Every structure is written in C-alpha cells, then in structure tokens.
Amino acid sequence: MEIVEIIPASRKLQAEDARKLLETATEIVVAKGKKVDVFSHTASAEDEIVEAMLGPTGNLRAPAMRFGNMILVGFHEEVFSEALG
C-alpha cells in the first residue's frame, strides 16, 4: 500500500471536502463507534452520505482513508482489518 497524501489533524475538512472525496468513490464505509454504515455512491444519496461522514462539529470524521474506489471514515477495528487485509 502506498500513502499518497497525509493531511494533518489540525487541518479541518468540512462538507465541501467530503463531497470532493466522493467524486472518485463507489463505496463509502462510515464508522461511528460500534455502528457501521455502508453506502453506494449515487447522486441522490450524496447529502445523506456527506452528513454521515461529518462529526458533530461539522468536520470530517477521523481517520478518513481512500482505498481505490472505497472510502473509510471513522474507526472500526473489524472494518479496518478487512480493508487492510
């Protein structure tokens, strides 16, 4: 696996940044504690997906990673283990 870009936590990513991430994604996995939501990227679901990707402060949940056409947002150990194989 090659790391293409690292963004420091001090740089806050918001809804506009989340929408840009969606441009190349076909599958989005969002973890909030023990809850995991899986979305297929469609234009009609974009607002719902972006809302799920953002935390209560309006910033993108961390960590956020892209693996090919999949985006993982938030931390869930089982999901990360599967994605990282």
Secondary structure, 3 states (H helix, E strand, C coil): CCCCCCCCCCCCCCHHHHHHHHCCCCEEEEEECCEEEEEECCHHHHHHHHHHHECCCCCECCCEEEECCEEEECCCHHHHHHHHC
